[in-house]
Amino acid sequence: MNEREPAVRCDICRRNPAVIRFAEIRKGTMSVRNICQDCARTTGIAGQLDRTIAAVGGAISDAMAALARDHGGAQACPACGMTLDQFRRHGHLGCERCYDSFAAVLLPLLDRLQELAGQPEQDPAAAGEQQRRDNRRQALAQRLEEAVAAEEYELAARLRDQLKELAAVAAE
């Protein structure tokens, strides 16, 4: 008998199935939230996760490329034979001895990841508000371009003023 686990519902809307399990540590306390795709997008959590993944991925990629250059990429683990080049390409080690074999490469990489993890995170509600402002600004800018192209200058002036107001609110 193959019973499926019931879908976990979103902690925010309580309607949609959760697709993201978001763990956050603040002031030493970890909280876990299950969030649907729609709520992740509207609160800014999806963008925050994308930025975090991109930052970590970029740091790993940069560190691995630099370290492979510095160490020639030819060093191999004596137990499994994995080389730095293979580690750089695949992103995982071959065995437990690889940690000792590549310590000179791994320790600076782990230090960099710790630095990234220690950076303060933006409040998801603030990130969501910022995303809404950015979307509004883009929509207004698009409409402004269209109004100018159609020579609707009164509408263009109103849209320009709305963009200025939006910029002033964002600057506060």
Protein Blocks (a to p, Z undefined) as FASTA:
>chain_A
ZZdddddddfklomaccfbdcdddeehiacdddddfklmmmnommmmmmmmmmmmmmmmm
mmmmmmmmmnoomaccfklopafklmmmnopafblklmmmmmmmmmmmmmmmmmmmmpcc
ddfklmmmmmmmmmmmmmmmmmmmmmmmnopaklmmmmmmmmmmmmmmmmZZ
